[in-house]
Amino acid sequence: MSSWLVDVTYCFVELKHTLVYSSYVYAYPLCNTMLQPAIANTALPAPILFHPLKHHLGYINEFVQKYNPAQLPALAQNLQSIGTSQLDFYTGTLQPIAIASEITDYLRQQNLLQPDAYLTYLSEHSHHYRIVNLSDGTAWVLRWGLIAERYVHIHPARYAAQTIRVKAVTLKTAIAATIAARQLSKPISLQFVNHVRAQWLYLPPLTSLESTSGAGKLIGLISGL
């Protein structure tokens, strides 16, 4: 196995500062650069905050296809930014820029694009979020964003049309294994995936790899198998 597969280190976000709006407290990361690459690479307009590496199949497909060994140090940071919880993964055809544009247009039409108006809009819901429907029939959640000037945090709604609900660790496994297989010209196998999980993600081995569920299903979606 090539040495570049092993040389991975993680950088963790440390929450230090808080910003108080009305009766709500929002934590701001001391170092918020971990979320920036996935945002900047899609050239989304402010104030949209969207993490396509976490929520958008089309973006991930492109991300995997264009990755090269020279970018390996940043890969650990990118995968870490996916988090540790469950997430909803959009499989539709709208590109991130189109999603952002539709949501921005909706907020502008409702006079909700300014921070104060948007925050009031969110606070009027008991759970401090809203759901909007886009042109392809998918539902998207609007929250308060924690990145400066990107206060409209969006992600697919839970169990919405054209989404898959997955564990973050499963998505990390699928992305890492697909990139490694492409770079090393290796076939995807249980042994190979478990090696990537151990060396890149510091995770225990999988007991099986099925094409219809879990990491195997996501690898198929990402790799086009």
Order of alpha helices (4+ residues) and beta strands (2+ residues): beta-beta-alpha-beta-alpha-alpha-alpha-beta-alpha-alpha-beta-beta-beta-beta-alpha-alpha-alpha
